[in-house]
Amino acid sequence: MKLKIIYEDENLLVADKLAGVVADDIPKRVHRLDKDTSGVLLVAKNDEALEFLQKQFQKRKVEKKYIALVVGNIKNQEGMIETLLGRSPKDRRKQKVYLPTEPSAKRTRLREAINKYRVLQRFKDYTLLEVEPQSGRKHQIRAHLAYLGNPIAGDKLYGFKNQPCPKGLNRQFLHARYLKIKLMDGKEKEFKSDLPKDLKNVIEKLK
């Protein structure tokens, strides 16, 4: 599997993952990144590094930022979404949002999911966001934005029926652009990934 390398040392490889690459197929990947999500992906080179890095994700010590284009106009300039997430009983591929006050929220295997977001740019029918996950649940960004009524453009799983799609967009508009984590030498390091050409072209056509 060919990967574009952002950084490499004796313990860690940082890749700029392309959309379409299945991260689960990569041995010792440190965290998940959906197939059609592009951007920063950490891959450990040994078991010690894998445990060291994954522990930081588990303890929420990793800073992550994503770029997402959503359908519609988000009302607030910034905000926080905090819910419970669990597998949807109607579609096992999806995560469902539950509020703590719901009777169904008492079911087992629901986990806390938190996302912060801020508006980067507004277009006629879409909004460009920076999203900072405060937890690491499966599909949490996609599920949360759909819950707000503003699903990610091009997201066929969480999008609405007959949802409009920007011209030239052939996947979900979600990109992992930034990640900061402590390396095994004790020093924090930042990794960045520019918005890919296909997503840049979509933005240009919306202007």
Secondary structure per residue as TSV (DSSP state, phi and psi in degrees):
chain	resnum	aa	ss	phi	psi
A	1	M	-	360.0	124.1
A	2	K	-	-86.6	126.3
A	3	L	-	-126.7	140.5
A	4	K	E	-80.5	123.1
A	5	I	E	-93.0	127.1
A	6	I	E	-91.3	-38.7
A	7	Y	E	-155.5	150.0
A	8	E	E	-154.6	135.7
A	9	D	-	-138.9	-165.9
A	10	E	S	-71.4	-16.1
A	11	N	S	-113.8	-21.2
A	12	L	E	-140.3	142.5
A	13	L	E	-123.8	130.2
A	14	V	E	-112.3	119.3
A	15	A	E	-107.0	152.3
A	16	D	E	-99.3	90.6
A	17	K	E	-69.4	135.3
A	18	L	-	-84.6	151.3
A	19	A	T	-61.8	139.7
A	20	G	T	100.7	-19.9
A	21	V	-	-81.4	129.2
A	22	V	-	-87.6	109.1
A	23	A	G	-63.4	-31.3
A	24	D	G	-63.2	-20.2
A	25	D	G	-82.2	-6.8
A	26	I	S	-92.5	118.0
A	27	P	T	-60.1	139.2
A	28	K	T	60.3	30.1
A	29	R	B	-65.2	140.1
A	30	V	S	-82.1	-33.6
A	31	H	S	-145.8	170.2
A	32	R	-	-90.9	151.6
A	33	L	-	-149.4	119.8
A	34	D	-	-55.5	154.0
A	35	K	T	-51.6	-46.1
A	36	D	T	-95.9	14.3
A	37	T	-	-101.0	131.6
A	38	S	E	-100.2	168.5
A	39	G	E	121.2	-159.7
A	40	V	E	-66.4	125.5
A	41	L	E	-135.3	127.9
A	42	L	E	-94.3	135.8
A	43	V	E	-130.3	120.5
A	44	A	E	-78.2	151.1
A	45	K	S	-99.0	-10.4
A	46	N	S	-153.4	167.1
A	47	D	H	-65.7	-35.8
A	48	E	H	-63.3	-45.1
A	49	A	H	-65.7	-39.8
A	50	L	H	-59.5	-46.8
A	51	E	H	-65.0	-43.1
A	52	F	H	-61.2	-44.8
A	53	L	H	-75.5	-42.0
A	54	Q	H	-65.5	-30.7
A	55	K	H	-61.5	-34.7
A	56	Q	H	-68.9	-35.8
A	57	F	H	-65.9	-43.1
A	58	Q	H	-63.2	-35.1
A	59	K	T	-91.3	6.5
A	60	R	T	59.4	43.0
A	61	K	-	-98.8	-0.8
A	62	V	-	-100.1	131.7
A	63	E	E	-94.7	125.8
A	64	K	E	-130.7	142.5
A	65	K	E	-136.2	134.4
A	66	Y	E	-121.2	153.5
A	67	I	E	-108.5	128.5
A	68	A	E	-135.2	137.2
A	69	L	E	-103.4	123.3
A	70	V	E	-114.4	156.8
A	71	V	E	-77.4	135.2
A	72	G	S	89.3	-174.2
A	73	N	-	-112.3	107.4
A	74	I	-	-68.3	131.1
A	75	K	S	-63.5	-52.0
A	76	N	S	-87.1	152.1
A	77	Q	S	-74.1	-28.0
A	78	E	E	-153.8	163.6
A	79	G	E	-177.3	179.6
A	80	M	E	-133.4	136.3
A	81	I	E	-112.9	122.4
A	82	E	E	-134.1	111.7
A	83	T	E	-143.8	-174.1
A	84	L	E	-102.7	151.1
A	85	L	E	-128.0	142.2
A	86	G	E	-154.8	165.1
A	87	R	E	-64.7	135.9
A	88	S	-	-68.1	131.1
A	89	P	S	-71.1	-18.5
A	90	K	S	-91.3	-27.5
A	91	D	-	-145.1	106.3
A	92	R	T	-66.2	-14.6
A	93	R	T	-77.3	-17.4
A	94	K	S	-108.1	158.1
A	95	Q	E	-101.0	141.0
A	96	K	E	-111.9	140.3
A	97	V	E	-84.9	132.8
A	98	Y	E	-125.6	139.8
A	99	L	-	-91.8	144.7
A	100	P	T	-57.3	-25.2
A	101	T	T	-82.0	-12.9
A	102	E	S	-71.2	140.2
A	103	P	G	-56.9	-36.9
A	104	S	G	-70.5	-12.3
A	105	A	G	-72.3	-8.9
A	106	K	G	-81.4	-6.3
A	107	R	S	-66.3	156.4
A	108	T	T	-74.8	166.9
A	109	R	T	67.5	18.4
A	110	L	-	-89.9	139.5
A	111	R	E	-131.0	148.9
A	112	E	E	-67.2	136.6
A	113	A	E	-134.4	130.7
A	114	I	E	-134.2	132.1
A	115	N	E	-133.0	134.0
A	116	K	E	-99.5	147.7
A	117	Y	E	-144.9	156.7
A	118	R	E	-145.7	148.1
A	119	V	E	-78.9	130.1
A	120	L	E	-97.0	-38.4
A	121	Q	E	-160.6	144.2
A	122	R	E	-114.1	138.5
A	123	F	-	-121.1	179.0
A	124	K	S	-58.2	-49.1
A	125	D	S	-118.8	6.1
A	126	Y	E	-142.8	161.3
A	127	T	E	-132.4	132.1
A	128	L	E	-94.6	126.5
A	129	L	E	-121.2	153.4
A	130	E	E	-106.3	126.7
A	131	V	E	-117.8	131.7
A	132	E	E	-115.1	101.5
A	133	P	E	-67.7	131.2
A	134	Q	S	-98.0	-5.6
A	135	S	S	-139.3	176.9
A	136	G	-	-127.7	48.2
A	137	R	-	-80.9	150.7
A	138	K	T	-58.7	129.5
A	139	H	T	60.5	19.5
A	140	Q	H	-64.1	-37.3
A	141	I	H	-66.2	-46.7
A	142	R	H	-63.1	-44.9
A	143	A	H	-67.5	-41.2
A	144	H	H	-66.2	-43.6
A	145	L	H	-68.5	-35.9
A	146	A	H	-64.6	-38.1
A	147	Y	H	-61.9	-36.0
A	148	L	T	-69.4	-15.3
A	149	G	T	94.6	11.4
A	150	N	-	-130.4	69.9
A	151	P	-	-63.7	157.0
A	152	I	B	-65.3	134.5
A	153	A	T	-58.4	133.0
A	154	G	T	82.8	-0.1
A	155	D	-	-83.1	104.2
A	156	K	T	-76.9	-21.0
A	157	L	T	-84.2	-44.2
A	158	Y	T	-102.6	-7.5
A	159	G	S	-72.4	162.5
A	160	F	-	-76.4	160.1
A	161	K	T	-63.6	135.2
A	162	N	T	60.2	28.4
A	163	Q	-	-64.6	133.8
A	164	P	-	-65.4	152.7
A	165	C	-	-133.9	132.0
A	166	P	-	-59.7	148.0
A	167	K	T	-59.1	130.3
A	168	G	T	87.4	-3.1
A	169	L	-	-89.4	119.9
A	170	N	-	-115.3	15.7
A	171	R	S	-160.1	179.1
A	172	Q	-	-71.0	139.2
A	173	F	-	-86.6	79.8
A	174	L	E	-141.8	124.7
A	175	H	E	-136.2	126.5
A	176	A	E	-82.2	98.2
A	177	R	E	-94.7	-18.6
A	178	Y	E	-151.1	140.6
A	179	L	E	-150.2	132.8
A	180	K	E	-123.4	129.8
A	181	I	E	-150.0	157.3
A	182	K	E	-85.6	129.6
A	183	L	-	-85.6	175.9
A	184	M	T	-70.5	-14.6
A	185	D	T	-84.7	2.6
A	186	G	S	90.5	-5.6
A	187	K	-	-95.9	139.4
A	188	E	E	-78.2	144.1
A	189	K	E	-138.0	142.2
A	190	E	E	-102.5	141.8
A	191	F	E	-128.1	135.8
A	192	K	E	-129.9	149.9
A	193	S	-	-134.9	125.6
A	194	D	-	-69.0	153.3
A	195	L	-	-60.2	127.9
A	196	P	-	-63.3	160.7
A	197	K	H	-58.5	-40.5
A	198	D	H	-62.9	-36.3
A	199	L	H	-77.9	-35.9
A	200	K	H	-60.2	-41.2
A	201	N	H	-63.2	-37.2
A	202	V	H	-62.3	-45.2
A	203	I	H	-62.0	-43.6
A	204	E	H	-59.9	-37.7
A	205	K	H	-72.9	-19.9
A	206	L	H	-83.7	-19.6
A	207	K	-	-70.9	360.0
